Amino acid sequence: MSVLYLTEAEVSGLLTMNLALEATEAAFRKLALDEAENMPRQRCRTDRVMLHVLPAAVKTFGVLGFKAYTATSEGARFHIFLYDGRTGALSAILEADALGQFRTGAASGVATKLLARKDAATVGLFGTGKQARTQLLAVCKVRNIRTAFVYGRDAGRRKAFAEKLAGETGVSVVPVDKPEDAAAGQDIIITATSAREPVLKGEWVSEGTHLNLIGSNFLAKSETDVEVFRRATCVTVDSKEQAKLEAGDFVKPLEAGVLQWSDVHDLAPVLIGRYPGRETPKDVTIFKSLGLGIEDIALAAKILVLARERGIGRSEEHTSELQSPYVIS
């Protein structure tokens, strides 16, 4: 089998949020059943560039690989390398900026489907960037959302983001001038910012709210204050192992004794019922997302299947064989 290279445009053309939700939920389920392995993000740097690597393997998908991305002051470049789980041969290289946005949104979508109240209909969103977009796309797929209130520091970006997402989701998206207006009384709150200091205060969080916290994956950054965790009755994370290295939102609550590591559960075992999630309509539930390699690999494997079926991408060998070796279940 030849090595297939997929550009950002080709990957984006195959991506849908439904596909991302399906792949990401399957990835968490495989983790819970010990049918997959995920390694925490590894980082190294030069004076100007930081390299991030996220390895993972899904045994029953017959695939393993890693996402690697470099970050500089000018931006980031993302690639996923997929290998055949039986032969070890390199199967594909995918440019993965949009893919990463979709899998991060989908992880919050899976958590929202599991933990938010069934009647949740309003969203408060902090952030107006690419990650904020896919967060809202995902949540609107798993709950019947009527209205989303969005806050960002730049009024022009808030307005443009609200108009774009209203068109993409079909729900009312309202830009708000004050951060508390994106939180108070909302059924679901999402923080998707680059903030180093808290943008969300616990005093704004209502009974019964579900929160997706996705902006920070460095210990020195937090989008939430301690009171947010004082309000919480259920705290989940995509990877507890990775959270101990990266979850800046947890640092001060742990120091204050408001949160204990024993209170935090991986989302995967909650998904299959091994630990309780939401138990009453008044519970405040939290999903802390850091971004896992297993999410990237599971979604990339599905994209590779579609690309081979449709003859999309460039191969290092000019072969007419377009059948995928993978069976995704």
FENTA-V265310 format. One record per residue. RES is the residue in one letter. OMEGA is omega in radians with two decimals (NA if undefined). NEAR is the number of other ideal C-beta (glycine too) atoms within 10 Angstrom. D_FIRST is the distance of its C-alpha to the first C-alpha in Angstrom with 1 decimal. Layout:
res = [RES;RES]
omega = [OMEGA;OMEGA]
near = [NEAR;NEAR]
d_first = [D_FIRST;D_FIRST]
This chain:
res = [M;S;V;L;Y;L;T;E;A;E;V;S;G;L;L;T;M;N;L;A;L;E;A;T;E;A;A;F;R;K;L;A;L;D;E;A;E;N;M;P;R;Q;R;C;R;T;D;R;V;M;L;H;V;L;P;A;A;V;K;T;F;G;V;L;G;F;K;A;Y;T;A;T;S;E;G;A;R;F;H;I;F;L;Y;D;G;R;T;G;A;L;S;A;I;L;E;A;D;A;L;G;Q;F;R;T;G;A;A;S;G;V;A;T;K;L;L;A;R;K;D;A;A;T;V;G;L;F;G;T;G;K;Q;A;R;T;Q;L;L;A;V;C;K;V;R;N;I;R;T;A;F;V;Y;G;R;D;A;G;R;R;K;A;F;A;E;K;L;A;G;E;T;G;V;S;V;V;P;V;D;K;P;E;D;A;A;A;G;Q;D;I;I;I;T;A;T;S;A;R;E;P;V;L;K;G;E;W;V;S;E;G;T;H;L;N;L;I;G;S;N;F;L;A;K;S;E;T;D;V;E;V;F;R;R;A;T;C;V;T;V;D;S;K;E;Q;A;K;L;E;A;G;D;F;V;K;P;L;E;A;G;V;L;Q;W;S;D;V;H;D;L;A;P;V;L;I;G;R;Y;P;G;R;E;T;P;K;D;V;T;I;F;K;S;L;G;L;G;I;E;D;I;A;L;A;A;K;I;L;V;L;A;R;E;R;G;I;G;R;S;E;E;H;T;S;E;L;Q;S;P;Y;V;I;S]
omega = [-3.12;3.08;-3.11;3.06;3.14;3.13;3.10;-3.14;-3.14;3.09;-3.12;3.14;-3.14;-3.08;2.89;3.12;3.09;3.11;-3.13;3.11;3.13;-3.11;-3.07;3.08;3.09;3.14;3.11;3.14;3.11;3.07;-3.11;-3.09;-3.12;3.08;3.14;3.08;3.08;3.10;3.10;3.12;3.05;-3.07;2.95;-3.03;2.86;3.11;-3.01;-3.01;2.99;3.08;3.12;-3.13;-3.11;-3.14;3.10;3.09;3.05;-3.00;-3.06;2.98;-3.09;-3.06;2.98;-3.12;-3.14;2.92;3.06;3.05;3.09;3.14;3.07;3.10;-3.10;3.14;-3.07;3.08;-3.00;3.04;3.00;3.09;3.14;3.13;3.07;-3.08;3.12;-3.07;-3.06;-3.13;3.04;-3.09;-3.02;2.97;-3.10;2.91;-2.78;3.07;3.13;3.13;3.11;3.10;-3.10;-3.12;3.10;3.05;-3.11;3.10;3.07;3.08;3.11;3.12;3.14;3.09;-3.09;-2.90;-3.13;3.06;-3.12;-3.10;-3.14;-3.03;3.14;-3.11;2.93;-3.03;3.04;-3.13;-3.11;-3.11;-3.09;-3.14;3.10;3.14;-3.07;3.01;-3.11;3.09;-3.09;-3.10;3.12;3.09;-3.01;3.06;-3.14;-3.06;3.08;-3.03;3.02;3.11;-3.01;3.08;2.98;-3.03;-3.09;-3.06;3.14;3.11;3.09;-3.09;-3.13;3.13;-3.12;3.14;-3.14;-3.07;3.04;3.11;-3.10;-3.05;-3.07;3.08;3.08;3.11;-2.97;3.04;3.14;-3.03;-3.07;-3.09;-3.14;3.13;3.07;-3.07;-2.99;3.07;-3.09;3.12;-3.14;3.06;3.13;3.00;-3.10;-3.04;3.03;-3.05;3.05;-3.14;-3.04;3.01;-3.12;3.12;-3.12;-3.13;3.12;-3.03;-3.09;3.00;3.04;-3.09;2.93;-3.12;2.96;-3.12;-2.97;-2.96;-3.01;2.90;3.00;-3.10;-3.11;-3.09;3.09;3.10;-3.00;3.06;-3.10;-3.07;3.08;-3.10;3.04;-3.14;-2.96;3.04;-3.13;3.13;3.10;-3.14;3.14;3.07;3.11;3.11;3.14;-3.14;3.14;3.12;-2.91;-2.95;3.13;3.12;-3.09;-2.93;-3.08;3.04;3.08;3.13;-3.12;-3.11;3.12;-3.13;3.01;3.12;3.11;3.10;-3.01;3.12;2.95;3.13;-3.03;3.12;3.03;-3.13;-3.11;3.02;-3.12;3.04;3.12;3.01;3.04;3.14;3.10;3.11;-3.10;-3.12;2.96;-3.07;-3.12;2.91;3.07;-3.11;3.08;-3.10;-3.04;3.06;-3.14;3.09;3.11;-3.05;-3.13;-3.14;3.11;3.12;3.11;3.09;3.13;3.09;-3.12;-3.11;3.13;3.11;-3.04;3.11;-3.11;3.08;-3.14;-3.10;3.07;3.03;-3.14;-3.09;3.10;-3.13;-3.07;3.14;3.12;3.06;-3.00;2.98;-3.07;3.13;NA]
near = [18;18;16;23;16;25;13;16;9;19;26;16;15;21;20;12;19;12;16;29;23;17;25;28;19;23;31;27;15;23;26;18;13;9;15;25;15;26;17;17;20;14;13;9;11;9;4;9;13;13;13;18;15;25;20;24;21;25;14;14;23;19;26;23;26;19;26;18;19;16;15;11;6;6;8;13;14;21;17;27;20;23;18;17;20;9;11;8;12;16;25;26;18;27;18;25;16;18;26;22;22;28;29;27;30;29;29;28;28;27;31;28;17;19;23;24;19;9;10;21;14;18;29;29;30;27;28;25;16;15;21;24;21;26;31;28;21;29;29;21;19;21;22;10;22;12;14;26;22;26;23;25;13;10;10;10;15;21;14;14;22;21;12;13;21;16;9;14;18;10;19;13;24;14;21;17;9;10;19;14;17;28;27;17;13;25;22;27;27;32;30;27;24;12;18;14;8;19;22;29;16;19;12;22;24;15;11;18;27;28;31;28;28;28;25;25;19;13;15;8;19;26;25;29;19;21;18;30;23;14;19;22;16;20;24;25;24;29;26;17;13;22;24;15;15;22;26;21;32;24;16;16;24;17;10;12;8;18;22;10;11;6;14;19;17;21;25;26;15;22;21;12;9;11;14;11;20;19;10;9;10;12;19;22;25;26;26;29;29;26;21;29;28;28;30;30;29;28;28;28;26;21;28;26;18;17;23;22;12;12;8;18;22;12;15;11;9;7;9;5;9;16;9;19;16;19;9;17;7]
d_first = [0.0;3.8;6.8;9.0;12.7;15.3;18.9;21.9;23.0;19.8;19.7;23.4;23.1;21.1;23.2;26.2;28.5;28.2;24.4;25.3;28.1;26.0;23.3;26.0;28.2;25.4;24.7;28.4;28.7;26.0;27.8;31.0;29.7;28.3;24.7;23.6;24.6;25.7;27.0;29.7;29.1;29.7;31.4;32.5;34.1;35.7;38.9;37.2;33.7;32.7;29.1;28.2;25.2;24.5;22.2;21.4;19.5;19.5;19.2;19.4;16.8;14.3;13.9;15.8;16.4;19.3;21.0;22.8;25.6;28.4;31.8;34.6;38.0;36.3;33.5;30.1;26.5;23.8;20.0;17.7;14.9;12.6;11.0;9.7;13.1;12.5;10.6;11.6;8.5;8.9;7.2;9.9;13.4;16.0;19.6;21.7;25.4;25.9;23.4;25.7;28.7;27.5;26.5;29.9;31.8;30.0;31.1;34.6;34.2;33.3;36.3;38.6;37.7;38.6;41.6;43.3;46.2;45.3;47.8;46.6;47.1;47.6;45.4;46.6;44.0;44.5;42.3;41.4;38.0;34.4;34.2;37.4;36.0;33.1;35.5;37.8;35.1;33.9;37.5;38.5;35.7;37.1;40.8;43.2;44.1;47.1;47.7;46.0;48.1;46.4;47.9;46.9;49.2;48.9;50.7;49.0;45.5;46.7;47.9;44.9;42.5;44.7;44.7;40.9;40.2;42.9;41.1;37.7;39.0;42.0;44.3;47.2;46.2;49.3;49.6;52.2;54.2;54.6;52.0;54.1;53.9;50.1;50.7;54.1;53.9;50.2;48.3;45.1;45.0;41.9;42.1;39.4;41.1;41.0;44.4;45.5;48.6;49.0;49.0;49.5;52.7;53.2;56.5;54.6;52.5;53.9;54.0;51.0;48.6;44.9;43.6;40.1;40.3;37.2;38.4;39.0;36.5;38.9;41.9;44.2;43.5;44.8;45.1;47.6;51.0;52.1;53.9;50.6;49.8;53.3;52.9;49.7;49.7;46.0;43.6;39.8;37.0;33.2;33.3;36.7;35.2;34.1;37.3;39.4;37.7;37.6;39.8;42.6;44.1;44.9;46.7;50.2;50.3;49.4;52.1;54.6;54.0;53.1;49.6;48.6;45.1;46.0;46.4;42.8;40.1;36.3;35.4;32.9;35.6;37.9;35.4;35.6;39.3;39.7;41.9;44.0;43.3;45.9;48.8;51.4;51.6;53.3;50.6;49.1;45.4;43.2;39.4;38.6;35.1;33.6;29.9;27.3;23.8;23.1;24.1;21.6;18.6;19.6;20.0;17.0;14.8;16.8;16.4;12.6;13.0;15.5;13.8;10.9;13.7;15.8;13.7;14.8;13.8;12.7;9.5;9.9;8.4;10.3;8.3;10.1;7.7;8.7;9.1;8.8;8.6;11.8;15.3;17.8;21.3]
